[in-house]
Amino acid sequence: MKFTKMHGIGNDYVYVNCFEETVENPSAVARYVSDRHFGIGSDGLILIKPSDVADCEMDMYNLDGSQGAMCGNGIRCVAKYAYDYGIVNKKHISVATKSGIKYLDLTIKDGKVSLVKVNMGSPILTAKQIPVVSEKEEVINEPLVVDGETYYITAVSMGNPHAIVYMADIDHLDIEKIGPSFENHVAFPDRVNTEFVEVIDEHTLKMRVWERGSGETLACGTGACAVAVASILNGHVDGDKSVTVKLLGGDLQIFWNRQENLVYMTGPATTVFDGEIDVSFLK
């Protein structure tokens, strides 16, 4: 199987061009290639496929083999791959995902994509649609008991469910301990991605993320979008300007156009290397 290793500010995936390749068992392939000792090493697998409704389609699998609905850092890399490898030849493209069609604007430098702006669509705040179990229609700064401790969460979906928690110091957080407890909490029927956020100033946020099915990752695009939305709703940042979200792998610029109710994410996409790997034994 031919593949390309790519990352969006450290959120790395193995990308396969399914215009040319066929992946018979993507869940098993995702688990195999994601292993950083016996495989390639990644946060998962993303298949770039033909689409009848968009320029291409993206199927995303976590490192545990579960399928995800959307990946903000991943879709930027899909756009870069599509342009750099000749699937598309235009600066405004569409990508079909399990969360609907997303529209992207490409910045080209020296013939290659260097920066991608993604229209991530409208944030979902209704508890039942996220989903999160609550008596409230929206979960904004509501208490949740996790491992015997009360946290105040804001729940947002950007194609994936997110729980945002604010803390004074996220650098010393034992995320390996608390992350799984949030992910598998009974309040989240489909599990949840959890963002632990430190407010720097009215334009800047710092976050760490525990992703369902992957654990802590260096970055999460949908998570950064959810954090910006939650922080505006909670009055932590200026909602009229772009918000810088600082992740372990780098920075993303997020702007929630509240008049259109659309969230825009801008960030880099990087190709690491191309290669081939034998997956014929995965039946």
Long-range contacts (C-beta under 8 A, 24 or more apart in sequence): 1-29, 1-276, 1-277, 1-278, 1-279, 2-274, 2-275, 2-276, 3-33, 3-40, 3-274, 3-275, 3-276, 3-277, 4-81, 4-85, 4-271, 4-272, 4-273, 4-274, 4-275, 5-40, 5-42, 5-271, 5-272, 5-273, 5-274, 5-275, 6-77, 6-80, 6-81, 6-269, 6-270, 6-271, 6-272, 7-73, 7-77, 7-249, 7-269, 7-270, 7-272, 8-72, 8-73, 8-74, 8-76, 8-77, 8-219, 8-221, 8-249, 8-267, 8-268, 8-269, 8-270, 9-73, 9-218, 9-219, 9-247, 9-249, 9-250, 9-251, 9-252, 9-267, 9-268, 10-217, 10-218, 10-219, 10-247, 10-248, 10-249, 10-250, 11-43, 11-71, 11-73, 11-74, 11-217, 11-218, 11-219, 11-220, 11-221, 11-249, 12-41, 12-42, 12-43, 12-218, 12-272, 13-42, 13-43, 13-44, 13-45, 13-46, 13-60, 13-71, 13-74, 13-77, 14-40, 14-42, 14-44, 14-45, 14-46, 15-46, 15-47, 15-48, 15-77, 15-78, 15-81, 16-45, 16-46, 16-47, 16-48, 17-48, 17-81, 17-85, 17-87, 18-47, 18-48, 18-49, 18-50, 19-48, 19-49, 19-50, 19-56, 19-87, 23-47, 23-279, 24-282, 24-283, 25-282, 25-283, 26-59, 26-61, 26-67, 27-61, 27-65, 27-66, 27-67, 28-65, 28-282, 28-283, 29-61, 29-279, 29-282, 30-61, 30-62, 30-63, 30-64, 30-65, 31-63, 31-64, 31-65, 32-279, 32-282, 33-277, 33-279, 34-63, 35-63, 39-277, 40-275, 40-277, 43-211, 43-214, 43-217, 44-68, 44-71, 44-74, 44-213, 44-214, 46-71, 46-74, 46-77, 46-78, 48-78, 48-81, 48-82, 48-87, 51-95, 51-96, 53-94, 53-96, 53-101, 54-94, 54-95, 54-96, 54-101, 55-82, 55-87, 55-88, 55-93, 55-94, 55-95, 56-82, 56-87, 56-88, 56-93, 56-95, 56-96, 57-95, 57-96, 57-97, 58-95, 58-96, 58-97, 59-98, 60-97, 60-98, 62-211, 62-212, 62-213, 62-214, 63-213, 63-214, 63-215, 64-213, 64-214, 66-212, 66-213, 67-98, 68-98, 68-160, 68-213, 69-97, 69-98, 69-99, 69-159, 69-160, 70-97, 70-98, 70-99, 70-102, 70-158, 70-159, 70-160, 70-222, 71-221, 71-222, 72-118, 72-120, 72-158, 72-220, 72-221, 72-222, 72-223, 72-224, 72-225, 72-252, 72-265, 73-219, 73-220, 73-221, 73-267, 73-269, 74-221, 75-102, 75-104, 75-116, 75-118, 75-221, 76-104, 76-116, 76-118, 76-221, 76-267, 76-268, 76-269, 77-269, 77-270, 77-271, 79-104, 79-106, 79-113, 79-116, 79-118, 79-269, 80-106, 80-112, 80-113, 80-116, 80-269, 80-270, 80-271, 81-271, 83-108, 83-112, 83-113, 84-112, 84-113, 84-271, 97-159, 98-159, 99-158, 99-159, 99-160, 100-159, 113-269, 114-268, 114-269, 115-266, 115-267, 115-268, 115-269, 116-266, 116-267, 116-268, 116-269, 117-264, 117-265, 117-266, 118-221, 118-264, 118-265, 118-266, 119-262, 119-263, 119-264, 120-158, 120-159, 120-221, 120-222, 120-225, 120-262, 120-263, 120-264, 120-265, 121-158, 121-159, 121-262, 121-263, 122-261, 122-262, 122-263, 123-156, 123-157, 123-158, 123-225, 123-226, 123-229, 123-256, 123-261, 123-263, 124-156, 124-157, 124-158, 125-155, 125-156, 125-157, 125-233, 127-155, 129-157, 130-155, 130-156, 130-157, 130-161, 131-161, 131-188, 131-189, 131-190, 132-161, 132-163, 132-187, 132-188, 132-192, 133-186, 133-187, 133-188, 133-189, 134-187, 140-230, 140-233, 140-234, 141-234, 144-185, 144-187, 146-178, 146-181, 146-182, 146-185, 147-178, 147-181, 154-230, 154-233, 154-234, 155-192, 156-226, 156-229, 156-230, 157-226, 158-222, 158-223, 158-225, 158-226, 158-229, 158-263, 159-222, 160-193, 160-212, 160-222, 160-223, 161-188, 161-190, 161-191, 161-192, 161-193, 162-192, 162-193, 162-194, 162-195, 162-222, 162-223, 162-226, 162-227, 162-230, 163-188, 163-192, 163-193, 163-194, 163-195, 164-194, 164-195, 164-197, 164-226, 164-227, 164-230, 164-231, 165-194, 165-195, 165-196, 165-197, 166-197, 166-198, 166-199, 166-234, 166-236, 167-196, 167-197, 167-198, 168-198, 169-198, 170-196, 170-197, 170-198, 170-206, 170-207, 170-208, 173-208, 175-208, 175-210, 175-216, 176-215, 176-216, 178-210, 179-210, 179-215, 179-216, 180-210, 182-210, 183-210, 183-212, 193-220, 193-222, 193-223, 193-226, 195-220, 195-223, 195-226, 195-227, 197-227, 197-230, 197-231, 199-231, 199-236, 199-237, 200-246, 202-236, 202-237, 202-238, 203-237, 203-238, 203-241, 203-242, 203-243, 203-244, 204-237, 204-243, 204-244, 204-246, 205-231, 205-236, 205-237, 205-243, 205-244, 205-245, 205-246, 206-245, 206-246, 207-245, 207-246, 207-247, 208-247, 208-248, 209-247, 218-247, 218-248, 218-249, 219-247, 219-248, 219-249, 219-250, 219-252, 220-247, 221-252, 221-265, 221-267, 224-252, 224-254, 224-265, 225-254, 225-263, 225-265, 227-254, 228-254, 228-255, 228-256, 228-263, 229-256, 229-263, 232-256, 232-258
